[in-house]
């Protein structure tokens, strides 16, 4: 075997290896970018859901206060009716 043939084969092998390395690096970079974007999207969604839960919790508290006020009004108007409602609700 002649030295120029060995150098040609070596050059070809290194060219293929370099190409494979570039393809793998591109794939990994693209994959990490996609996962990063997905993680950011999930965080945004979680933040939005947390905000929704906080709003619903506040609304529930307001409804409890309103219900309590209505029960107070009803108890001053008709205590018997209030007792019937409490028995139905298991209070």
N, C-alpha and C positions, 0 to 999 in steps of 0.2 A: 504494500500500500504506500502510496506516495503521500508526502507531507501536505501537499496542497489539497488532496482529497480529504484528508483528516481535518484540515482547517475549514474546508467548505462544509463538511458534515457538522463540525463543532459550531460553526457560525449559524447553520440552519437550526440546530438544536437550541442554541441560545436564543435565536429569534422566536422560535415556537414557545420556549419557556417564558420569555418576556411578554409575548402576547397573552399567554394564559394568565400570567401575573396581573397584567393590566385588566383583563376581563374579570378576574376574581376581585380585584380591588374596586372596580366600578360596581360590581354586584353588591359587595359589602357596603360601599358608600351609599348606594341607592337604597339598600335594605335598611340601613340605620336611619336614613332620612325619612323613609316611609314610617318606621316605627316611632320616630320622634314626633312626626306630624300626628300620628294616631294617638300617642300619649297626650299631646297638647289638646287634641279634640276631646278626648275622654275627660281631661281635667276641666275643660270649659263646660262640658255637659254636667259634670259633678257639681261645679260651682253653681250652675243654673238650677239644678235640682235642689241643692241646699238652700238657695234663695227662695225657691218655691215652697219648700218645707217650712222655712221660717215665716213666710207670709201666711201659710195655712195655720200654723200654730197661733199666730196673732189673731187670725180670724176666729179660731175656736175659742180663744180666751175672751174675745169680745162677745161671742155668742153665749158663752157661759154667764158673763156679767149681765147680758141682756135678759137671759132666761131667769136669772136670779131676781132681777128687778121685776119681771113679769109675775113671778111666783109671789113676791112680796105684795104686789098690787092685788093679785087674785086673793091672797089670804086676807087682806083687809076687806075685800068685797064679799067673799063667800068662803068662810073657813071649811065648811063641809065639802064643798067642791074641791078645794085644795087637798083635803085628806083623801078623797077618792082618786085624784090624780097621782098622789104619792103612792097609794096602794097599787095602782096599775103599773107604775114604773118600778116598783120594788124598792122604794126609798124608805 
